[in-house]
């Protein structure tokens, strides 16, 4: 299987052949947005230059104000909380479930305050959190729900795609994701008013854009009396090159995700009948789309720690593996209160989220983007050999 196929190349070449003519500068954006809405059963889709921008847009479009609180997972890349910080709002961190590694509904409920306006979930590594519980919490406390699905294309929760649950749902096209254009992002929602807000925010606050219209008309821009900007906005628009590549990928997304699931099955065989590595649980009714194959190392022996296992895996010929990101609140940005939340000091104590702290130190993320399954089988054999050597 090819990561980038002839289809994506053909679409990108069409953009290049157009010489970026202004009259054609939203053809692939429109096609991509329309295809996304149909795929994920949402009314509106708004292309963005990257996934972090979609999160900032979502927070702003919901009317969340500086000083308001948004609950986010502690165990995820900091881009999630950056979407909150860019708005002048305050990230409040919730702990993880030790089995699924996802944000814990029970922890969410514990950190709600009168300032809380929204919950931002992450479908970490390709698996959804417990949306029944989270949606119930949001309903009872009158909170918005924003889905960060950067790592979860075609993952499912009880028969519905991840991306169908939130007031907004976000996707990323960064290079490592299931679907890529090198960079880019998509924001989905079902409410026209919210989509209008999001489109204007992502398009410099232009008066002439709306939920379904991402460009200004020729008549408008040729009118010297035209008042363009009615609200604050950013230039978060997706380029036609990104949209063209992403459309080709979206039209192939079923096979791209299926390939990662096949890789995960190969790794499943490599780790069965052992207790050293505990893989991410997949409860009944969930479908994991496996952005990565994630496990925790269950030993606490200092001589046989995360680094020792990684080094042995690499000596045996393994590709290496990814660590979990440092917990967001342990990053210097949060510990030193650098350039954010002026006058509103949120205290982020060490061990704020003990489950996430435990998981972060032990997390092993194997790649699933092997487009040749024989290479995945080779890596699985090396993994199995490494486990046997490590437990002796």
C-alpha positions as CSV (number, residue, x, y, z in Angstrom):
1,X,0.0,0.0,0.0
2,X,1.2,3.5,-0.8
3,X,1.0,6.2,1.9
4,X,0.5,8.8,-0.9
5,X,-1.2,7.4,-4.0
6,X,-1.6,8.6,-7.6
7,X,-5.0,10.0,-6.6
8,X,-3.5,12.5,-4.2
9,X,-0.8,13.4,-6.7
10,X,-3.3,14.0,-9.4
11,X,-5.4,16.3,-7.2
12,X,-2.4,18.3,-6.2
13,X,-1.2,18.6,-9.8
14,X,-4.6,20.0,-10.7
15,X,-4.0,22.8,-8.2
16,X,-0.6,23.5,-9.5
17,X,-1.9,23.5,-13.1
18,X,-4.4,26.2,-12.1
19,X,-1.5,28.4,-11.1
20,X,-3.5,29.2,-8.0
21,X,-6.0,31.2,-9.9
22,X,-8.2,33.1,-7.4
23,X,-11.4,32.0,-9.1
24,X,-10.4,28.3,-8.4
25,X,-8.9,28.8,-5.0
26,X,-11.6,27.0,-3.0
27,X,-12.5,24.1,-5.4
28,X,-10.8,21.4,-3.3
29,X,-11.6,23.1,0.0
30,X,-15.3,22.9,-0.9
31,X,-15.0,19.3,-2.0
32,X,-13.1,18.3,1.1
33,X,-15.5,20.0,3.4
34,X,-18.6,18.5,1.7
35,X,-17.0,15.0,1.8
36,X,-16.2,15.3,5.5
37,X,-19.7,16.3,6.4
38,X,-21.1,13.2,4.7
39,X,-18.5,10.9,6.1
40,X,-19.1,12.0,9.7
41,X,-22.8,12.8,9.6
42,X,-22.3,16.5,10.4
43,X,-23.9,19.5,8.8
44,X,-20.9,21.8,8.5
45,X,-17.1,21.4,8.0
46,X,-14.5,24.2,8.1
47,X,-11.0,23.6,6.8
48,X,-8.0,24.9,8.8
49,X,-4.3,25.2,8.4
50,X,-3.6,22.8,11.2
51,X,-5.3,20.8,14.0
52,X,-4.3,23.2,16.8
53,X,-6.0,26.1,15.0
54,X,-9.3,24.1,14.9
55,X,-9.2,23.8,18.7
56,X,-8.6,27.5,19.1
57,X,-11.5,28.3,16.7
58,X,-13.8,25.9,18.5
59,X,-13.2,27.5,21.9
60,X,-13.7,31.0,20.5
61,X,-16.7,30.2,18.4
62,X,-18.5,28.8,21.5
63,X,-18.2,32.2,23.2
64,X,-15.9,31.0,25.9
65,X,-14.2,34.0,27.5
66,X,-10.8,34.8,28.9
67,X,-10.7,33.5,32.5
68,X,-13.3,30.8,31.8
69,X,-12.2,27.2,32.4
70,X,-12.1,24.3,30.0
71,X,-11.4,20.8,31.2
72,X,-8.8,18.9,29.2
73,X,-6.9,15.6,29.6
74,X,-3.6,15.7,31.4
75,X,-2.3,12.9,29.2
76,X,-2.1,14.3,25.7
77,X,0.0,16.6,23.5
78,X,0.0,20.2,24.7
79,X,-1.8,21.3,21.5
80,X,-5.0,20.4,23.2
81,X,-4.5,22.9,26.1
82,X,-2.9,25.4,23.7
83,X,-6.3,25.7,22.0
84,X,-7.6,26.9,25.3
85,X,-4.6,29.2,26.2
86,X,-4.8,31.0,22.8
87,X,-8.2,32.2,23.8
88,X,-7.0,33.5,27.2
89,X,-9.0,30.8,28.9
90,X,-7.8,28.4,31.6
91,X,-7.0,24.7,31.1
92,X,-8.1,22.5,34.0
93,X,-6.6,19.0,33.9
94,X,-8.5,15.8,34.4
95,X,-7.0,12.4,35.2
96,X,-6.8,9.2,33.0
97,X,-8.4,5.8,33.2
98,X,-5.7,3.3,33.9
99,X,-7.1,0.7,31.5
100,X,-8.2,2.7,28.4
101,X,-5.7,5.6,29.0
102,X,-8.5,8.0,28.1
103,X,-9.7,11.0,30.1
104,X,-11.7,9.8,33.1
105,X,-15.4,10.9,33.4
106,X,-15.1,10.6,37.2
107,X,-12.1,13.0,37.2
108,X,-13.9,15.4,34.9
109,X,-16.8,15.7,37.4
110,X,-14.4,16.3,40.3
111,X,-12.7,19.4,38.7
112,X,-15.9,21.2,37.6
113,X,-16.2,24.7,39.1
114,X,-18.6,27.6,38.5
115,X,-16.1,28.9,35.9
116,X,-16.2,25.7,33.8
117,X,-17.7,26.2,30.4
118,X,-16.6,23.2,28.4
119,X,-14.9,19.8,28.3
120,X,-12.4,19.0,25.6
121,X,-11.9,15.3,25.1
122,X,-9.1,13.5,23.2
123,X,-9.6,10.1,21.6
124,X,-6.1,9.1,22.5
125,X,-4.1,6.8,20.3
126,X,-7.3,5.9,18.3
127,X,-9.8,5.0,21.1
128,X,-12.8,7.0,22.3
129,X,-13.4,8.0,25.9
130,X,-16.6,7.0,27.7
131,X,-19.0,9.3,25.9
132,X,-22.1,8.1,27.6
133,X,-20.8,9.3,31.0
134,X,-19.1,12.4,29.6
135,X,-22.2,13.6,27.7
136,X,-24.3,13.0,30.8
137,X,-21.9,15.2,32.8
138,X,-22.0,18.0,30.1
139,X,-25.8,17.9,30.1
140,X,-26.2,18.1,33.9
141,X,-23.6,20.9,34.2
142,X,-24.6,22.8,31.0
143,X,-21.1,22.4,29.5
144,X,-20.0,22.4,25.8
145,X,-18.2,19.4,24.5
146,X,-15.3,19.7,22.1
147,X,-13.8,16.5,20.5
148,X,-10.1,16.5,19.7
149,X,-9.9,13.5,17.2
150,X,-6.4,14.2,15.8
151,X,-5.5,10.6,16.5
152,X,-8.9,8.9,15.8
153,X,-10.2,8.6,12.2
154,X,-13.0,6.1,12.0
155,X,-12.8,5.0,15.6
156,X,-16.2,4.2,16.9
157,X,-18.1,4.4,20.2
158,X,-21.3,2.2,20.4
159,X,-21.9,2.3,16.7
160,X,-21.2,6.0,16.0
161,X,-18.1,7.5,14.6
162,X,-15.9,9.5,16.9
163,X,-16.6,13.0,15.7
164,X,-20.4,12.7,16.0
165,X,-20.7,13.6,19.8
166,X,-19.4,17.1,20.4
167,X,-20.7,20.6,19.8
168,X,-17.5,20.8,17.8
169,X,-15.2,18.0,16.6
170,X,-11.7,18.5,15.4
171,X,-9.4,16.4,13.1
172,X,-5.7,16.9,12.2
173,X,-3.9,16.2,8.9
174,X,-0.4,16.4,10.4
175,X,2.1,14.0,8.8
176,X,1.8,11.1,11.3
177,X,-2.0,11.0,11.3
178,X,-4.2,8.4,9.6
179,X,-5.1,11.0,7.0
180,X,-2.4,13.6,6.1
181,X,-1.7,16.6,3.9
182,X,1.6,17.3,5.7
183,X,-0.4,19.7,7.9
184,X,-4.0,20.9,8.1
185,X,-7.2,20.3,10.1
186,X,-11.0,20.1,9.9
187,X,-13.6,21.4,12.3
188,X,-17.1,19.8,12.2
189,X,-20.4,20.8,13.9
190,X,-24.2,20.6,13.4
191,X,-25.3,24.1,14.4
192,X,-25.3,26.8,11.8
193,X,-24.7,29.7,14.3
194,X,-21.6,28.0,15.7
195,X,-20.4,27.2,12.2
196,X,-20.8,30.8,11.1
197,X,-18.8,31.9,14.2
198,X,-16.1,29.4,13.4
199,X,-15.9,30.3,9.7
200,X,-15.5,34.0,10.5
201,X,-12.9,33.3,13.2
202,X,-10.8,31.2,10.9
203,X,-11.1,33.7,8.0
204,X,-10.0,37.1,9.5
205,X,-13.5,38.0,10.8
206,X,-14.8,38.6,7.2
207,X,-18.4,39.7,7.0
208,X,-18.9,37.9,3.7
209,X,-18.2,34.3,4.9
210,X,-20.4,31.9,6.7
211,X,-20.9,28.3,7.6
212,X,-21.0,27.1,3.9
213,X,-19.1,29.9,2.2
214,X,-15.4,30.2,2.8
215,X,-14.5,33.0,0.3
216,X,-15.5,36.6,-0.3
217,X,-17.4,37.2,-3.6
218,X,-15.9,39.2,-6.4
219,X,-18.5,41.9,-6.1
220,X,-17.6,42.5,-2.5
221,X,-13.8,42.8,-3.0
222,X,-14.3,45.2,-5.9
223,X,-16.5,47.5,-3.8
224,X,-14.5,50.3,-2.1
225,X,-17.3,50.8,0.4
226,X,-17.3,47.1,1.5
227,X,-16.7,46.7,5.2
228,X,-14.8,43.5,5.4
229,X,-14.1,42.7,9.1
230,X,-17.0,42.5,11.6
231,X,-15.2,40.4,14.3
232,X,-11.7,39.4,15.4
233,X,-10.4,36.5,13.4
234,X,-7.2,34.7,12.4
235,X,-5.9,33.5,9.1
236,X,-6.4,29.9,9.8
237,X,-7.6,28.9,6.4
238,X,-6.5,25.7,4.7
239,X,-4.6,26.0,1.4
240,X,-5.8,24.4,-1.8
241,X,-2.7,22.2,-1.9
242,X,-3.5,20.9,1.5
243,X,-7.2,20.4,0.6
244,X,-6.3,18.6,-2.6
245,X,-4.0,16.1,-0.9
246,X,-6.4,15.6,2.1
247,X,-9.3,14.9,-0.2
248,X,-7.4,12.1,-1.9
249,X,-6.5,10.7,1.5
250,X,-10.1,11.0,2.7
251,X,-11.4,9.1,-0.3
252,X,-8.9,6.3,0.7
253,X,-9.4,6.7,4.5
254,X,-11.1,3.3,5.0
255,X,-8.1,1.4,3.6
256,X,-5.6,3.6,5.4
257,X,-7.3,2.9,8.7
258,X,-7.8,-0.7,8.0
259,X,-4.1,-1.1,7.4
260,X,-3.3,0.3,10.8
261,X,-5.8,-2.1,12.4
262,X,-4.1,-5.0,10.6
263,X,-0.8,-3.9,12.1
264,X,-2.3,-3.8,15.5
265,X,-3.5,-7.4,15.1
266,X,0.0,-8.4,14.3
267,X,1.3,-6.7,17.5
268,X,-1.5,-8.4,19.5
269,X,0.0,-11.8,18.6
270,X,3.5,-10.7,19.6
271,X,2.4,-9.7,23.2
272,X,-0.1,-12.4,24.1
273,X,0.6,-14.7,27.0
274,X,2.9,-12.3,28.8
275,X,2.5,-9.8,31.7
276,X,5.3,-7.4,31.0
277,X,3.4,-5.1,28.6
278,X,-0.3,-4.1,29.2
279,X,-1.9,-2.8,26.0
280,X,-4.6,-0.2,25.8
281,X,-8.0,-1.8,26.7
282,X,-10.7,-1.8,24.1
283,X,-14.1,-2.1,25.9
284,X,-17.1,-3.7,24.3
285,X,-18.7,-1.4,21.8
286,X,-15.5,0.5,21.0
287,X,-13.5,0.4,17.8
288,X,-9.9,1.5,18.0
289,X,-8.4,3.0,14.8
290,X,-4.8,2.7,16.2
291,X,-3.0,5.9,15.5
292,X,-0.4,4.1,17.6
293,X,-0.3,0.7,19.3
294,X,0.0,1.8,23.0
295,X,1.0,-0.1,26.0
296,X,2.5,0.4,29.5
297,X,5.5,-1.3,30.9
298,X,4.3,-3.0,34.1
299,X,7.6,-3.4,35.9
300,X,9.0,-1.0,38.5
301,X,12.4,-2.6,38.7
302,X,15.0,0.3,38.3
303,X,17.3,-2.0,36.3
304,X,14.5,-2.9,33.9
305,X,12.8,0.4,33.1
306,X,11.4,2.1,30.0
307,X,14.8,3.1,28.7
308,X,16.2,-0.4,29.2
309,X,13.4,-2.0,27.3
310,X,13.7,0.5,24.5
311,X,17.4,0.1,24.2
312,X,17.1,-3.7,24.0
313,X,14.3,-3.5,21.4
314,X,16.6,-1.3,19.2
315,X,19.6,-3.5,19.7
316,X,17.5,-6.4,18.4
317,X,16.6,-4.3,15.3
318,X,13.4,-2.7,16.4
319,X,12.4,0.7,15.0
320,X,12.2,2.2,18.5
321,X,9.1,3.6,19.9
322,X,7.5,6.8,21.1
323,X,7.2,7.9,24.7
324,X,4.1,9.6,26.0
325,X,4.2,13.4,25.9
326,X,5.2,15.0,29.2
327,X,2.0,15.8,31.0
328,X,1.0,19.3,29.9
329,X,0.9,20.8,33.4
330,X,4.5,19.5,34.0
331,X,5.8,21.5,31.0
332,X,7.7,24.7,31.8
333,X,5.0,26.8,30.2
334,X,2.6,25.8,32.9
335,X,5.0,25.5,35.8
336,X,6.6,28.9,35.2
337,X,3.3,30.6,34.1
338,X,5.0,31.9,31.0
339,X,3.0,34.4,28.8
340,X,-0.5,33.2,29.8
341,X,-3.3,33.8,32.2
342,X,-2.1,37.2,33.4
343,X,-3.6,38.0,36.8
344,X,-5.3,34.6,37.0
345,X,-2.8,32.2,38.4
346,X,-3.8,28.5,38.2
347,X,-1.6,26.3,40.4
348,X,-0.5,23.1,38.7
349,X,0.9,20.9,41.4
350,X,3.1,17.9,40.8
351,X,1.1,14.7,40.9
352,X,-2.1,16.6,40.1
353,X,-3.3,13.6,38.1
354,X,-1.8,10.5,39.6
355,X,-3.1,8.0,37.1
356,X,-1.8,10.0,34.2
357,X,1.6,10.4,36.0
358,X,1.8,6.6,36.3
359,X,0.9,6.0,32.7
360,X,3.2,8.7,31.2
361,X,6.3,7.3,32.7
362,X,5.6,3.8,31.4
363,X,3.9,4.4,28.0
364,X,5.2,2.7,24.9
365,X,3.7,3.7,21.6
366,X,4.6,1.5,18.6
367,X,4.1,2.9,15.1
368,X,1.2,1.5,13.1
369,X,2.0,3.3,9.8
370,X,3.7,0.3,8.2
371,X,2.5,0.3,4.7
372,X,4.2,-3.1,4.1
373,X,2.7,-5.6,6.5
374,X,5.8,-7.8,6.2
375,X,7.8,-5.0,7.9
376,X,5.2,-4.9,10.7
377,X,5.5,-8.7,11.1
378,X,9.3,-8.3,11.4
379,X,8.9,-5.6,14.1
380,X,6.4,-7.9,15.9
381,X,8.9,-10.7,15.9
382,X,11.6,-8.4,17.4
383,X,9.1,-7.2,20.0
384,X,8.3,-10.8,21.0
385,X,12.0,-11.6,21.2
386,X,12.7,-8.5,23.3
387,X,9.9,-9.4,25.8
388,X,11.4,-12.9,26.3
389,X,14.9,-11.6,26.9
390,X,13.7,-8.8,29.2
391,X,11.7,-11.0,31.6
392,X,14.6,-13.5,32.1
